[in-house]
Amino acid sequence: MSVGEEAPPSAAVRARPLVVSAVRQETVDAVTVTFEVPDDIANDFKYFPGQFVTVKVPSDQTGHVSRCYSLCSSPHIDDYSLEIGVKRTDGGYASNWICDNIEPGMEVMMLPPSGNFTPKSLDADLLLFAGGSGITPILSIIKSALIAGGGEVALFYANRDKVSAMYRDQLCLIADGFPERFALVEWFENDCGLPNSEVLDDMISRHAGSEIFTCGPAPFMDLVETCASNSDVSRQAIHREVFQSLAGDPFDGATVRRLAADEGTAMATVYLDGECIKVSWPRSAPLLDVLLSKGYNAPYSCREGACSACVCKLIEGDVDMVENHVLIEDDVTDGERLACQAIPLTDSVIVSFDDL
Ligand SMILES: Cc1cc2nc3c(=O)[nH]c(=O)nc-3n(C[C@H](O)[C@H](O)[C@H](O)COP(=O)(O)OP(=O)(O)OC[C@H]3O[C@@H](n4cnc5c(N)ncnc54)[C@H](O)[C@@H]3O)c2cc1C
């Protein structure tokens, strides 16, 4: 992948500075950071439960690194503040920097919320599987579904032990407040070993028909997925969020990368934020870069095909995705494409960011 021409200065770099209003020690190796959202950018920072922000963390060596953190606050309760929960990663740079250095009053650059790990309807019954810091997007989903939805919510939450479990007090309070609609099953590895298929099968059969969301270590999510598939849960009803560090720099929104050989241009018709946009699309460049370079506020985060923040729906024509580390076969069959990796295969392409 090579870096190509510079875009005009009008390129839509969507990063904004947010001020830290509070830092709370959550467990011995995790903090919750609260950011205030000023009124003038409140619209850009609206979010759905389960979405994440991308944070710019200073680094003496590289200037900065970019990392994604799921919002653990709920858009239905915590109106003008955003909360993230960051757990130290052994040997990791950004998580340790945040846990050691972040303090109230600090300004942090971040990209607006994005991602598609979010229930289509808060009225659906939800079966949630979280492991360790994977609780963050799940907590947002739980609070939102209980406050703004009408379905039943069940959580299986695995941790090493009680003291390392993030948001345990909050979850116990929620369980007391919603005894009819919220079921909490805690699992401590020090007492019971790693979660096994027997206990997960049991959860899945007791909550048949629920939409499944899982976030945690990869082997844990794999086991959830295997158990759900064995119980005939459809692939579309299983959603997983992978926590990984970004390799690239999504804050560098001002370049148009060249992903393929230059072979003329196609025409793109794009539905974005209720607008119908027509742009000429160089066949070598990803759709996202073309939109950003022309000043359109298209959603994105990683820009490396790994996070799904830029997902759009193909309505007509065809595109190739140079990299895809996140959409599964069913998503692609449903027409989902990653705009940061999409280059045109046909002369005319119609996509929508609005109707997913
Ligand atoms: C959508 C999304 C949501 C997320 N939400 C959360 C969240 O809510 N809470 C949370 O805590 N995390 C979350 N993450 C994970 C987060 O973005 C970071 O990946 C995490 O904090 C680790 O970053 P780090 O900089 O501390 O570690 P890194 O420096 O990226 O290191 C990660 C690992 O790689 C190893 N490593 C680093 N450099 C090298 C090297 N040169 N050679 C070999 N090994 C190396 C480290 O030892 C470490 O084990 C999320 C990720 C995504 C994609």
The ligand as a Tripos MOL2 file, in Angstrom:
@<TRIPOS>MOLECULE
LIG
   53    58     1     0     0
SMALL
NO_CHARGES

@<TRIPOS>ATOM
      1 C1        -12.8480   -1.4330   18.5980 C.3       1 LIG1
      2 C2        -11.8660   -1.5470   19.7610 C.ar      1 LIG1
      3 C3        -12.2840   -1.2450   21.0350 C.ar      1 LIG1
      4 C4        -11.3950   -1.3520   22.1080 C.ar      1 LIG1
      5 N1        -11.8400   -1.0620   23.3710 N.ar      1 LIG1
      6 C5        -11.0170   -1.1860   24.4190 C.ar      1 LIG1
      7 C6        -11.4860   -0.9060   25.7450 C.ar      1 LIG1
      8 O1        -12.6450   -0.5200   25.9500 O.2       1 LIG1
      9 N2        -10.6220   -1.0360   26.7700 N.ar      1 LIG1
     10 C7         -9.3210   -1.4460   26.5850 C.ar      1 LIG1
     11 O2         -8.5680   -1.5370   27.5820 O.2       1 LIG1
     12 N3         -8.8640   -1.7420   25.3300 N.ar      1 LIG1
     13 C8         -9.6680   -1.6060   24.2580 C.ar      1 LIG1
     14 N4         -9.2040   -1.8680   22.9910 N.ar      1 LIG1
     15 C9         -7.7910   -2.2590   22.8140 C.3       1 LIG1
     16 C10        -6.9140   -0.9980   22.6980 C.3       1 LIG1
     17 O3         -7.2020   -0.3070   21.5000 O.3       1 LIG1
     18 C11        -5.4240   -1.3340   22.6840 C.3       1 LIG1
     19 O4         -5.1840   -2.3390   21.7280 O.3       1 LIG1
     20 C12        -4.9450   -1.7940   24.0580 C.3       1 LIG1
     21 O5         -5.1320   -0.7650   25.0130 O.3       1 LIG1
     22 C13        -3.4480   -2.1460   24.0020 C.3       1 LIG1
     23 O6         -2.7670   -1.0380   23.5220 O.3       1 LIG1
     24 P1         -1.3020   -0.6740   24.0300 P.3       1 LIG1
     25 O7         -0.7920    0.4730   23.2270 O.co2     1 LIG1
     26 O8         -1.2670   -0.5710   25.5150 O.co2     1 LIG1
     27 O9         -0.5020   -1.9790   23.6890 O.3       1 LIG1
     28 P2          0.5050   -2.1530   22.4200 P.3       1 LIG1
     29 O10         1.7100   -1.2770   22.6250 O.co2     1 LIG1
     30 O11        -0.2400   -2.0000   21.1680 O.co2     1 LIG1
     31 O12         0.9110   -3.6270   22.6810 O.3       1 LIG1
     32 C14        -0.0410   -4.7090   22.5310 C.3       1 LIG1
     33 C15         0.7160   -6.0180   22.7470 C.3       1 LIG1
     34 O13         1.7230   -6.1740   21.7550 O.3       1 LIG1
     35 C16         3.0050   -6.3320   22.3710 C.3       1 LIG1
     36 N5          3.9600   -5.5050   21.6240 N.ar      1 LIG1
     37 C17         4.0000   -4.1680   21.5350 C.ar      1 LIG1
     38 N6          5.0080   -3.7760   20.7350 N.ar      1 LIG1
     39 C18         5.6240   -4.9150   20.3320 C.ar      1 LIG1
     40 C19         6.7260   -5.1950   19.5110 C.ar      1 LIG1
     41 N7          7.4170   -4.2290   18.9240 N.pl3     1 LIG1
     42 N8          7.0450   -6.4890   19.3240 N.ar      1 LIG1
     43 C20         6.3730   -7.4920   19.8850 C.ar      1 LIG1
     44 N9          5.3070   -7.2890   20.6850 N.ar      1 LIG1
     45 C21         4.9420   -6.0280   20.8970 C.ar      1 LIG1
     46 C22         2.8530   -5.7880   23.7900 C.3       1 LIG1
     47 O14         3.7360   -6.4100   24.6890 O.3       1 LIG1
     48 C23         1.4260   -6.1060   24.0950 C.3       1 LIG1
     49 O15         1.2890   -7.4270   24.5640 O.3       1 LIG1
     50 C24       -10.0570   -1.7580   21.8890 C.ar      1 LIG1
     51 C25        -9.6350   -2.0470   20.5920 C.ar      1 LIG1
     52 C26       -10.5260   -1.9360   19.5370 C.ar      1 LIG1
     53 C27       -10.0580   -2.2220   18.1250 C.3       1 LIG1
@<TRIPOS>BOND
     1     1     2 1
     2     2     3 ar
     3     2    52 ar
     4     3     4 ar
     5     4     5 ar
     6     4    50 ar
     7     5     6 ar
     8     6     7 ar
     9     6    13 1
    10     7     8 2
    11     7     9 ar
    12     9    10 ar
    13    10    11 2
    14    10    12 ar
    15    12    13 ar
    16    13    14 ar
    17    14    15 1
    18    14    50 ar
    19    15    16 1
    20    16    17 1
    21    16    18 1
    22    18    19 1
    23    18    20 1
    24    20    21 1
    25    20    22 1
    26    22    23 1
    27    23    24 1
    28    24    25 2
    29    24    26 1
    30    24    27 1
    31    27    28 1
    32    28    29 2
    33    28    30 1
    34    28    31 1
    35    31    32 1
    36    32    33 1
    37    33    34 1
    38    33    48 1
    39    34    35 1
    40    35    36 1
    41    35    46 1
    42    36    37 ar
    43    36    45 ar
    44    37    38 ar
    45    38    39 ar
    46    39    40 ar
    47    39    45 ar
    48    40    41 1
    49    40    42 ar
    50    42    43 ar
    51    43    44 ar
    52    44    45 ar
    53    46    47 1
    54    46    48 1
    55    48    49 1
    56    50    51 ar
    57    51    52 ar
    58    52    53 1
@<TRIPOS>SUBSTRUCTURE
     1 LIG1         1 GROUP 0 **** ****
